[in-house]
Amino acid sequence: MGKKNLLICWLILIFALGAFLRFWHLGANPPSLTWDEAAWGYNAYSLGITGRDEFGRFLPLNYLESFGDFKPPVYAYLTVLPVKIFGLNEFAVRFASAFFGVLTVLLAYFLVKELFKNTSPRGCILGLIVSFLLAISPWHIMLSRAAFEANVASFFIVAGVVSFLLGVGRKDWFLVLSAICFALSLQTFNTARIISPLLVLVLVFAFRRQLWLKKKWLILAGGVGLAIILPALSFYFTPQARLRFKEVNIFSDAAVIEIANQEMENDNWAWWSRIIHNRRWGYTREFFHHYFDHFNPDFLFIKGDGNPKFSTQDVGLFYLWEVPFFLGGIFLLFRRRVGYWWLVVFWLLLGIVPAATARETPHALRIETTLPTWQIFTAFGLVEFWQLVKRQKKLINYGLRIISWGLIIIGFVYFQHGYWRHYPAEFSGEWQYGYKEAVDFVKSVENNYDRVYFTDALGRPYIYFLFYLQKNPQEFWQEAEVERDAYGFVKVRSFGQYRFFNIERKPVLEAGLLVIDLPQNLPQSVKKIQGFNLLNGKEILVAYEKADEQPGVESED
């Protein structure tokens, strides 16, 4: 078998591994849908049936209002076909994320080939290693196995960079494809609206001479990209578009101003104190503090993100064995400066900027657009290590190979064991487990009741009723009582016989009512019908009715 065929075989095997790790039991683990996942699914379902979103907007190209977080719409459109094929279920909702995650594994190989072509004799091997590292990455696997639009945006950014490099170096029309990919990333994830334009500016500036010779194609690419984002361009500057940013960014944190004012007051408002303790310096310090949070070793290599949706909590974003190779790869890349090495550096550093403006750091989801730059650094270290091993005596050579592969396998098996055996039970509550079971129960007994009241203490229950009951969108638009507050957030208070209440609007129990609430809110002297447990056995919801004169549902006791 020739070298080229061997490389193709290895790439196919890596691609298959990546696909298996992302699609295997995709609908079962994570153990339940978050409300955002349910919203993606129902919006896709509604678009596929009526051409309108959840609240009846026709073919929305700028945003999905959803819960008032004004989601970029691409993920919903990508989910229309899977829902049509597989039905409205967990697998269909997560299909786009897993599918584009697998494609990113494949694209990583071609990215490395374009970044280091004609400069490294081991470029193909380097590309295979980067693809392999991404295929088994705990970070990328977890974000590919749930309906995270960030995962799809990462694909479009990688595809945009690869296409740009191909357009500059080979076929001009790839520039148009690059513009399409970058424009779609803007319409997929909010963070991409910062990182994609920054990356494009870096690429255009760095390759300005080559692009000058391809002016016609550059103008065409710019026109196509603008046409894609034009429907949403005006929305980017609206209060609704800024709502989410205001909610989470450090620059709306009044504590920084309060501290600055207190320091100036302590200095009797001296002119020099106004300079030293200026709130702008405070926000700058906060920005850099949050920026460098993302290089915390505990975050990268030990525990990962503090949010269990992005980490199993006992494995970092990367395996512990990657540490020396990652650090060594950084040193080697800066020392040798091969190919477009600088693009890897800029990509990583710029990709953390949007996340650094947020209050919650470090944040694995908001920096996913930096992939696969981390793996490129690690791959450089690994390639150099293997070259050193080859030059050793035979016994040492084999010993080091066994040890290194042993560490890789142990790390991978440890992560997979934790993810499949322990993670679902430990963190089912983080995935809003219990909603599906409760809705299924309601569906089985709702004919016995006039109205069903469901608590919103766990957040946004209405979307689960729409999703699991596969509610006709047109009926929902007619029946829904929708409440929009001054901050732009959306709450559905009722539709049909279903009512969604908070602690201030708790229903007065009477005959013909079924109530589902938290166990700690269970009133005395009621008839408990059913309990709903997390996978660790903890009761999360209870269904109850009035104790006397209730129709036809037997108590579980």
C-alpha positions, 0 to 999 in steps of 0.5 A: 500500500502506497503512502497516499493510500495509507494516509487515506485509510488512517483518515477514514479510521479517524473520521469513523472514530469521531463519528462513533464517539459523537453519534453512539446513543446520541439521544440517550446521553446527555440524559435529557434535553435542556430547554434550549435544545427543546426550543431548537427542536420545536422551532425546527418542527414549526419551520418544517410544517408552517415555514414560521418559527415558534411564535409565528414569524415567517422564515426568520433570518435575523433571529429566533425570539425563543425565550427572549434570548434572540437566538441566531437562526441557522441551527434551527434551519439545519435541524428541519431536515433531521426532524423531518427524517427522524421525528421530533426527538432527542436524536434529531435535535442533536443531529446537526451538532454531532454531524458538523462536529464529525466534519470538523474532525475531518476538516482539521486535517485539511486545515493543517495541510494548508497551514503548513504546506510545502514547509514541513515534510511531516505535514500530513502526519501532523494533520492526522494527529490533529484530527485524531486529537480532536476526534477523542477530545473530551471538550469537543465530544461533549459539545458535539453530543448536545444541540450547541450551536457553538459547535456548528459555528466552529465548523463554519469558522474552520471551513472558512479558514480552509476555504480562504487558504485554498482560495488564496493559494489555488482555486479563486472560487474558494474565496466565495465559499470562505465568505459563505462559511464566515457569514453563516457562522455569524448567523449561528452563534453570538460569539462568532459575531466577534471572532469571525470578523476579527479573523477575516480582518487578519486574513485579508491584511496578511494576504492583501497582496495575493487578494489584490490580484484576485480583486474580482473574486474578492468583491464577489465573495464580499457581496455574497457574504454581505447578502447572507448577513444583510437580513440580520445586519440591522438587528445587530444594532438593536436593543434586543441584540444587545440584551444578552450581552448586557446580561452577561458582560463585565462592563455592566457590572456596577461593582467595578464603578462602586469600588472605583468611587470608594477608592477616589473618596478615600483619596478625597477625590484628588485629581491623581486618584481620578486617574489611578482609580478610573473605572476604565482601568477597573474594567481593563483589569477585569477583562484581562483577569477573565481572559487569562482565566481560560489558561487556568491549568485546572480548567484546561487539564484537570476538571474542565468547565465548572458547568457540567454540561461542558465537562464531566468535572473529573477530566479537563478540556484536554487529557492530562497527558497532553500537557507536556506536548502542548507546552512543547508544541508552543515552544517549537511553533514559535521557534521554527515559525513554519508555514502560516504559524502566526495564524494559529496564534492569532486564532487562539488569542482572538478566540478568547476575546469574546469570552473574556468580556463575560462575567462567568469565566472560564467558559468552554462553550464561548471559546470553542471557536478556538478549536482546533488551534490547541490540538495543533500546538499539541500535535507539534509537540507529539511529532517532535517527541516521536522523532526523538523516540525514533533516534533512541536505542531499540529497547528505549524506543519500544518502551517509550512508545508503549508508555505513551500509548498506554497513557493515551489509552488510559486517559481516553478509557477513563473519560469514556467510562466516566461519561457513560457510567457515572455522568448521566446519574450524577448530572441528570438534573443539569440537563433538566431531567424529569420534564419528559417523564412528567409531560408523558405522565400528563399526556396519559391522564390529562383527559381526567382533568380540566386544567393542568398546572406546572411549575416553572421553578425549574425553568421554561416548562412550556417548551417541553409540552410543545416538544413532547406533545408535538403541539400543532404550531398554529393551534399554539399561536391561537391559544398561547398567553405570552408575556414579554417583560421590559427586559425582552424576556418571554414567558408563555403562561398558558396554552390549551389546558396547560398553565405554567405558574411561579411561586407568586401565582400558585393555583388554588387547588380545586376539583378537576386540577392536576398540579405538578410542582417541586417536592418541597412545595407539596401541600398537606392534605393533598393526594399525591399521584406520581413522583418523578426522579432524577437518575440518581434517585432524587425526587425532582417533581411531584404530581398531585390533586385535591384529596377528595372527590377526584376523578379516576386516577389511582394513587401509587400507594 
